């Protein structure tokens, strides 16, 4: 397989926008990849957009972002206050928040939900991501959950054991409000990374996986 080298592009600094419907989605879906990007591209800047929150969840999200993203890489953080589970009923507000972010951030890479995700909030966020960032590289991450909607991805990020374990630790420590949820276990997070690691022959046995619907290759720079 051919590796993707984001550092070979012409931009001065890698700008990354991470988008999540809920306050723990980014960390669960792509937390270890965010850690890996900072190691490989220390001059990158990582921005955060979360659509739903309340006072407790907002504080968790801000603290988790600060833990996951080192000081030099911290970009702008946008935390919306829309209601969990009801984003389709607040489509106008979702679009307005996306447009606000777009005016401040011009990302080279966008992490977002998968459109085929059966959670209504996740699906809508993915759709609006594609409507808003039409000329950008978008990686759609996975969220393991009760709906059982995981399918075969087409992009993998192999991870060292240290980053996989650090992701798990950050997620489990950062979101105590979710501790009573049946899906919120270190074993579930580890299990999915183990499966994706197997699929891409990761040397460590761990990986995160994504769905990349559109990539454009230009050998001439045109």
Secondary structure, 3 states (H helix, E strand, C coil): CCCCCHHHCCCCCCEEEEEECCCCHHHHHHHHHHHHHHHHCCCCEEEEEEEECCHHHHHHHHHHHHHHCCHHHEEEEEEEEECCCCHHHHHHHHHHHHHHHHHHCCCCEEEEECCCCCCHHHHHHHHHHHHHCCCCEEEEECCCCCCCCCCCCCEEEEECHHHHHHHHHHHHHHCHHHCCCCCCCHHHHHHHHHHHHHHCCCCCCEEEEEECCCCCCCCCCC
